[in-house]
Amino acid sequence: MPFNPTKKEIKNLKIGTNFDYFINVKALKSKQNVGAIDITPHRFRNESETSVLVQIEIYDLNNEEIIYSETVEGSVAISNNNNNDIIFSKSADGLIFGAYKRIKKDINKKSI
């Protein structure tokens, strides 16, 4: 199901599944230049970054409307000024998991 579906697509989803709600989630790795462990000597290292984008939309299929939408970005960067030869950082998957946790925390905060 695409993001921002039409009313017709939402109605067809309700008819086809008979569900009350639909959760649409998308996670993208927009840049992946940093590994979880980087052992490049600092004098040879270029600036690098890993960034992710997580989007979620929750639809009420009975009312055919969106009831929650959130986009969370996560990133980790290594600058040229870092003099360490070994750098530990979050992987892209770890950033995605962290973004999901932020969304879950926001949903719990806004829930009844």
N, C-alpha and C positions, 0 to 999 in steps of 0.2 A: 504494500500500500504506500503510495507516495505521501510525502509530507504535504500539508494543506490540501487534503482531498476535497472534492466537491460534495455538495449535499447528496447528490445522486450516488456517489461512491460510498458515502457513509450509510445511506439507506440500504444499498445493496449488501453491504457488509452485515448490517443488522439482520436482513432477511436470510442471508446465506449461513450465518453462524448462530443466530438467535441469542447472541451475547448482549449484555447490557453496556459493557465498556470495552474500549479498544485502546491498547497502549502501543504507540509507534516510537521506536527507539532507533537512533542512528549514531554510530561512532566512526569518526574519520581520523586517520593519522595524516595531518597536513604536512608535517616535516618530521623526518626521522634521521637526524644526523648524529645523535649522541647515543652511545650504547650504555648499558647498565654499568659496565666497567670500561673505562677508557685508560689505556696504558701508553698512549702516545706521549713521548717526551714533550714537555711544555714548550720547548723552543721550536718544535715542528707543528704544533697544533694551531689550527685555524679556529675562529669563532664558529661554534656550532650550536644547534638548537633542535629539540624535539618538541613538537606541539601536537595536541589532539583537540578535537571538538566533539562533544557529545550533545545530542539533541533528543528531547523526549516530548511527545504530545500525547495527552490522554483525552479520549473522546467519550462523551455520553451518547451512546448509539440510540437510546430511546428519544432523546431530545434533538439528536442530530447536530450536536455542537461540541466545540472544544471546551474542556473544563480546566486544562492545565497545559502549559507550554513552558519549557525552560531550555536554555542553551548554556553549556558550561565549557569553558576552554581551560586547558591545562598545558603548561610548558615548563621545560627545564633548559637552561642555556649555560654554555661554558664560554667564558670570554678569553681573549688573548692574554689578559692580565693575570690569569691563574697560573701560579708557578709550580703547582703540584704535578708530578709525573703520573700519578695514579688518581683517578677521579671516579667516585661512585655516585651514581645518580639513578633516578627512577627510569625504568624502561617505558616505552610508549604504552604497553599493556598496563603497567602500574599507574600511569597517568590517567588512562581510561577508567580503571577501577576507582581511582580517587575522585574522578568527575562523577561517576555513578553514585558514589557515597555522598557527595555534596548534594546531588539531586534528591536522593532518598531522604537525607536530613531535611531538605527544604519541604518535601512532600509531607513528612511527619510533622513538621512545624505548622504547616498550613491545614492539616487534616483536622477533622472534628474530633 
